[in-house]
Amino acid sequence: MVRAFVTGATGFVGSAVVRCLIQRGALVRALARPGSDRRNLAGLAVEFIEVDLLDQSTMRAALEGCDWLFHVAAMYSTRDEDSEKMYSVNVGGTKTVLSAALQAGVKRVVHTSTIGTIGQPGDGTLATEETRYNLWDSASHYARSKYLGEVAALDIGEQGLPVVVVHPCAPVGPGDLKPTSTGQRLLDYVKGKMPSFASGGINFVSVDDVAVGHVRAAEKGSVGQRYILGHREGNLTLDGFLELMEQVSGVARPRQAPRSILSWLRRTAPPSHRPTALTCDPSKAIRELGLPQTPLATAFAAALAWFRAQGYLTKEG
């Protein structure tokens, strides 16, 4: 029986990974902060471990006897004042956790990066795992910290740790407690607000498919390789997103600002805040990992049903 350790286990993606592991019969240790919101793991057979992911000795002890490590934990913020802590957690934490895994003899590590650390081609083609990262100058501190964390993970892999890196796109589905920026787009739409959106488009994918992608990366992913966890039909423009939301929610799309105003906003926005494309070609993960492709309408409907059940929307919404 596989023994798996999951950091970030109480979060949106991390809890989906935990559920997927349990469904496959794995024994799961979940890293959780004291006092963290554990509703996503309620009723699951999980051993909770409360250690500091920045403390290598306690992390090594926690990882002893584990076959797999899923390093999903990350700090996300858009506030400049949080940047130092983000680098500490997303870069320093990755070095600490994976170094501990190397010492503990973990047999396979899946490091969760993000689609934001995949570059964007300049010729109009879709980004793949081979696209060189070329967004540093325009990236947020979050994306930069995740990129450096990914580099650190692969560097430790060069020391003998069997690391596979996955790049989730914009996950959609139940359990989005915070909510994430993706979940907020769905909520804004249903509440009649025009959601924020990357001008070049976004790839959306079921959070449950992302979880399966993590587990299959541990089972059959090639060591040292990167896999984009997205949907082959998931690249949506703002108009495509609005059309899908109207279809799934039954709520008429909000009024859009005139194109002249939108163009002016894009021209005058500081370069660091201009939205970039988050589109991609996920065929490598589909081909090599057998990444499921749940219809987007199904994933969006499941997310909206969960938001309504949890009271995120008014009755009118």
NORSUL-V958981 format. One line per field, one symbol per residue. phi: phi as a letter, one per 30 degrees, with the letter a starting at -180 (. if undefined). A space follows every 50 residues. Layout:
phi->???
//
This chain:
phi->.dcccbdidddddedddedddddcidccccdbdeiddcedceicdbcdbc bddccddddddddeiddbbccceacbaccedcddddddddcddddddddd ddddiddabccdcaddccdbdccidddbdddddbcedcdddddddddddd edddddeddjddcbccbddddbldjddddddddddddeeddicdddaddd jbccadddddddeddddddbddeiccbdcbcdcddcdeddddddddddci cddddcdeeddddddddcdeedcddcdbcaccddddddciedbdeedddd ddddddeddcidcdedd
//
